[in-house]
Amino acid sequence: MSSVADRYGVFGHPVGHSLSPFIHAMFARETAQDLSYRAFEVPPEEFATRVHTFFGEGGCGLNVTLPHKVAAVEVAVELTDRAAHAAAVNTLSMHDGGILGDNTDGIGLVHDLCDNQGLVVTNRRLLVLGAGGATRGVLAPLLQLEPELIVIANRTADRAAALAAAFSDLGATHGAGFAEVGDEPFDLIINATSASLSGEIPPIPTSAVGAQTVCYDLAYGRSAVAFVEWSRAAGCARALQGLGMLVEQAAESFRLWRGIRPDTSLVLAALKDRTGST
């Protein structure tokens, strides 16, 4: 066994709040993997150089968080299909002597929705709020589950329409403004905006929420409760936060790097206590 543990980490700016070191340390203990994982504060102007230095000095893998997910596309020599669709990368590794870029956000969300929450997406109507990078990262894996329709709603309707058109080859998509999502309740509403972090709610009509609707905010923690509270007040069936997506996307990164997918239940339980997430 090597005397030096394999090195991994997460690049972000800021990155001090990241839960990734805690998550991957628990994964390593659970799977008996000899590795170290730490957070690196990396400003945008240093990102590409620092990535090449990390791998050049023997680093094995990196997670990439805000604001570097788009820049990581340019650093990678090769992209997986899901990273290419997302036009964003959150996981880097060495592959055939070059840097491979992947995006595990969408498959992490799917694992949380289907495996942890027991939801069915196939033949269901979905509403995704926001037309930014977070939405782009989850659309392809959601569409692979063959929902009846995914409506993308955004403050700027044209941007939502353009994003819907970009993914229309994978399934039924439609773009609209927030106020134009219709009066029929959706089966699942995913908030992919950062609005709840500032206590705001995307201005969609409450008629989009019915007694069967599950509402899911990609944000999580005590500071991200606005959408959950709005959803419950609107009469939804369940209101959930995105902590499970965070843990599941990390497990997918771990599997890519180490060839083994850790069980996520212990980490999820520990983090719910730690963050106060719903």
C-alpha positions as CSV (number, residue, x, y, z in Angstrom):
1,M,0.0,0.0,0.0
2,S,1.2,3.5,-0.9
3,S,2.4,5.5,2.1
4,V,0.8,8.6,0.5
5,A,-3.0,8.7,0.2
6,D,-4.5,9.4,-3.2
7,R,-5.4,13.1,-3.3
8,Y,-8.8,14.6,-4.2
9,G,-10.5,17.9,-3.6
10,V,-13.0,20.5,-4.6
11,F,-12.2,23.8,-6.3
12,G,-14.5,26.7,-5.6
13,H,-14.7,30.4,-4.8
14,P,-15.8,30.8,-2.1
15,V,-15.5,27.2,-0.9
16,G,-15.3,27.4,2.9
17,H,-18.9,26.4,3.3
18,S,-18.4,23.2,1.2
19,L,-19.7,19.9,2.7
20,S,-17.8,17.8,0.2
21,P,-14.7,17.1,2.5
22,F,-17.0,15.8,5.2
23,I,-19.0,13.7,2.7
24,H,-16.0,12.1,1.0
25,A,-14.2,11.5,4.3
26,M,-17.3,9.4,5.3
27,F,-17.4,7.7,2.0
28,A,-13.7,6.8,2.3
29,R,-14.1,5.3,5.8
30,E,-17.2,3.3,4.7
31,T,-15.5,1.8,1.7
32,A,-12.0,1.4,3.3
33,Q,-10.4,3.6,0.6
34,D,-7.1,5.3,1.3
35,L,-7.5,8.9,0.1
36,S,-7.5,12.5,1.2
37,Y,-10.0,15.2,0.2
38,R,-9.8,18.9,0.9
39,A,-11.3,22.1,-0.2
40,F,-9.2,24.6,-2.3
41,E,-10.1,28.3,-2.5
42,V,-9.4,29.0,-6.2
43,P,-10.3,32.4,-7.8
44,P,-11.5,32.3,-11.4
45,E,-8.3,33.7,-12.9
46,E,-6.2,30.9,-11.4
47,F,-8.6,28.0,-12.1
48,A,-7.1,26.5,-15.3
49,T,-3.5,26.7,-14.0
50,R,-4.4,25.3,-10.6
51,V,-6.2,22.3,-12.2
52,H,-3.2,21.4,-14.4
53,T,-0.9,21.8,-11.4
54,F,-3.1,19.6,-9.2
55,F,-3.1,16.8,-11.7
56,G,0.5,17.4,-12.8
57,E,1.6,16.8,-9.1
58,G,-0.2,13.5,-9.0
59,G,-3.7,14.5,-7.9
60,C,-6.4,11.9,-8.7
61,G,-9.7,13.8,-9.0
62,L,-11.5,17.1,-8.5
63,N,-15.0,18.3,-7.9
64,V,-15.7,21.7,-9.3
65,T,-18.3,24.1,-7.7
66,L,-19.3,27.7,-8.3
67,P,-18.2,29.6,-10.2
68,H,-16.0,27.2,-12.1
69,K,-18.4,24.7,-13.7
70,V,-18.4,26.3,-17.1
71,A,-14.6,27.0,-17.1
72,A,-14.0,23.3,-16.3
73,V,-15.5,22.4,-19.7
74,E,-12.6,24.2,-21.3
75,V,-10.0,22.6,-19.1
76,A,-11.2,19.1,-19.9
77,V,-9.7,17.3,-22.9
78,E,-12.7,15.0,-23.2
79,L,-16.3,15.3,-21.9
80,T,-18.9,12.7,-21.1
81,D,-22.2,12.9,-22.9
82,R,-24.0,14.3,-19.9
83,A,-21.3,16.9,-19.3
84,A,-21.5,18.0,-23.0
85,H,-25.3,18.2,-22.7
86,A,-25.1,20.2,-19.5
87,A,-22.3,22.5,-20.9
88,A,-20.9,22.3,-17.4
89,V,-18.5,20.1,-15.4
90,N,-18.5,19.3,-11.7
91,T,-16.1,16.3,-11.8
92,L,-12.6,16.0,-13.2
93,S,-10.4,13.0,-13.4
94,M,-7.5,11.6,-15.4
95,H,-8.5,9.4,-18.3
96,D,-6.0,8.0,-20.9
97,G,-3.5,10.6,-20.0
98,G,-5.9,13.6,-20.3
99,I,-8.4,15.3,-18.1
100,L,-12.0,13.9,-18.4
101,G,-14.9,16.2,-17.5
102,D,-18.2,14.8,-16.2
103,N,-21.3,16.2,-14.7
104,T,-22.9,14.1,-11.9
105,D,-25.5,16.7,-10.7
106,G,-28.4,15.4,-12.8
107,I,-27.8,11.7,-12.0
108,G,-27.5,12.7,-8.4
109,L,-30.9,14.4,-8.5
110,V,-32.4,11.4,-10.2
111,H,-31.0,9.0,-7.5
112,D,-32.4,11.2,-4.7
113,L,-35.8,11.6,-6.4
114,C,-36.2,7.9,-7.3
115,D,-34.2,5.9,-4.8
116,N,-34.3,8.0,-1.6
117,Q,-37.7,9.7,-2.1
118,G,-39.5,6.9,-4.0
119,L,-40.9,9.2,-6.7
120,V,-41.9,8.2,-10.2
121,V,-40.9,10.6,-13.0
122,T,-41.9,8.5,-16.0
123,N,-45.1,9.8,-17.6
124,R,-45.3,12.7,-15.1
125,R,-45.5,16.4,-15.7
126,L,-42.5,18.3,-14.4
127,L,-42.0,22.1,-13.9
128,V,-38.4,23.3,-13.5
129,L,-37.9,26.8,-12.3
130,G,-35.0,28.7,-13.8
131,A,-33.1,28.5,-17.1
132,G,-29.5,28.7,-15.8
133,G,-26.7,26.3,-15.3
134,A,-28.4,24.3,-12.6
135,T,-31.3,23.5,-14.8
136,R,-29.1,22.7,-17.8
137,G,-27.2,20.2,-15.5
138,V,-30.3,18.2,-14.6
139,L,-32.4,18.2,-17.8
140,A,-30.8,15.3,-19.7
141,P,-31.0,12.7,-16.8
142,L,-34.6,13.8,-16.0
143,L,-35.6,13.4,-19.7
144,Q,-34.1,10.0,-19.8
145,L,-36.7,8.9,-17.3
146,E,-39.3,9.7,-20.0
147,P,-41.6,12.2,-18.2
148,E,-44.8,13.3,-20.1
149,L,-43.5,16.8,-20.3
150,I,-40.9,19.1,-18.7
151,V,-41.9,22.8,-18.6
152,I,-39.0,25.2,-18.0
153,A,-40.1,28.5,-16.5
154,N,-37.9,31.5,-16.3
155,R,-38.2,35.2,-15.7
156,T,-37.1,35.7,-19.3
157,A,-39.4,33.5,-21.3
158,D,-37.1,33.5,-24.4
159,R,-34.3,32.0,-22.4
160,A,-36.5,29.2,-21.2
161,A,-37.7,28.6,-24.7
162,A,-34.2,28.4,-26.0
163,L,-33.2,25.9,-23.3
164,A,-36.2,23.8,-23.9
165,A,-35.4,23.7,-27.7
166,A,-31.8,22.7,-26.9
167,F,-33.0,19.6,-25.1
168,S,-36.1,18.8,-27.2
169,D,-34.3,15.9,-29.0
170,L,-34.3,14.1,-25.6
171,G,-38.0,14.4,-24.8
172,A,-41.0,16.7,-24.6
173,T,-39.9,20.1,-23.4
174,H,-41.5,23.6,-23.3
175,G,-40.3,27.0,-22.2
176,A,-42.4,29.7,-20.7
177,G,-42.3,32.8,-18.4
178,F,-43.0,32.2,-14.7
179,A,-46.6,33.5,-15.1
180,E,-47.3,31.4,-18.1
181,V,-47.0,27.8,-16.8
182,G,-50.7,27.2,-16.9
183,D,-53.3,26.3,-14.4
184,E,-52.9,22.5,-14.3
185,P,-51.0,21.3,-11.3
186,F,-47.7,19.6,-11.9
187,D,-46.6,16.3,-10.4
188,L,-43.1,17.6,-9.6
189,I,-41.8,21.1,-9.3
190,I,-38.0,21.6,-9.1
191,N,-36.7,25.0,-8.0
192,A,-33.3,25.4,-9.8
193,T,-33.1,29.1,-9.0
194,S,-31.1,30.5,-6.1
195,A,-34.1,32.6,-5.1
196,S,-34.8,30.8,-1.8
197,L,-31.4,31.6,-0.5
198,S,-32.4,35.3,-0.4
199,G,-35.9,34.5,0.8
200,E,-37.6,35.1,-2.6
201,I,-40.0,32.9,-4.5
202,P,-40.1,32.6,-8.3
203,P,-43.5,34.2,-9.2
204,I,-45.4,31.1,-10.4
205,P,-49.1,30.8,-9.8
206,T,-50.1,28.6,-6.8
207,S,-52.4,26.8,-9.3
208,A,-49.3,25.0,-10.4
209,V,-49.3,23.2,-7.1
210,G,-51.9,20.5,-6.3
211,A,-52.5,18.0,-3.6
212,Q,-50.3,15.4,-5.4
213,T,-47.4,17.8,-6.2
214,V,-44.0,17.2,-4.8
215,C,-41.9,20.4,-4.6
216,Y,-38.1,20.1,-4.6
217,D,-35.6,22.9,-4.0
218,L,-32.0,22.2,-5.2
219,A,-30.9,24.5,-2.4
220,Y,-30.7,23.2,1.2
221,G,-30.2,24.2,4.8
222,R,-31.7,26.5,7.3
223,S,-31.1,29.6,5.0
224,A,-33.0,28.0,2.1
225,V,-36.5,27.5,3.4
226,A,-38.5,30.1,1.5
227,F,-39.5,27.8,-1.4
228,V,-40.3,24.9,1.0
229,E,-42.5,27.1,3.1
230,W,-44.3,28.5,0.0
231,S,-44.9,25.0,-1.3
232,R,-46.4,23.8,1.9
233,A,-48.7,26.9,2.1
234,A,-49.8,26.2,-1.5
235,G,-50.9,22.7,-0.4
236,C,-48.3,20.4,-1.9
237,A,-48.0,16.7,-1.0
238,R,-44.3,17.0,0.0
239,A,-41.7,19.7,0.1
240,L,-38.0,18.7,-0.1
241,Q,-34.6,20.2,-0.1
242,G,-31.6,19.3,-2.3
243,L,-29.3,17.8,0.4
244,G,-29.9,14.3,-1.1
245,M,-28.9,15.5,-4.5
246,L,-25.6,16.9,-3.1
247,V,-24.8,13.6,-1.4
248,E,-25.8,11.4,-4.4
249,Q,-23.8,13.5,-6.9
250,A,-20.8,13.1,-4.6
251,A,-21.4,9.3,-4.5
252,E,-21.4,9.3,-8.4
253,S,-18.1,11.3,-8.4
254,F,-16.6,8.8,-5.9
255,R,-17.7,5.9,-8.1
256,L,-16.0,7.4,-11.1
257,W,-12.8,7.9,-9.2
258,R,-12.7,4.7,-7.1
259,G,-14.8,2.2,-9.0
260,I,-17.1,1.7,-6.0
261,R,-20.3,3.5,-5.1
262,P,-20.7,4.1,-1.4
263,D,-24.0,3.7,0.5
264,T,-25.3,7.2,1.0
265,S,-27.8,6.7,3.9
266,L,-25.3,7.3,6.8
267,V,-24.0,10.4,5.2
268,L,-27.5,11.8,4.5
269,A,-28.5,11.2,8.1
270,A,-25.4,12.9,9.5
271,L,-25.8,15.9,7.2
272,K,-29.5,16.4,7.9
273,D,-28.7,16.7,11.6
274,R,-25.8,19.0,10.8
275,T,-27.5,21.4,8.3
276,G,-31.1,21.3,9.5
277,S,-32.3,20.4,6.0
278,T,-35.8,19.1,5.2
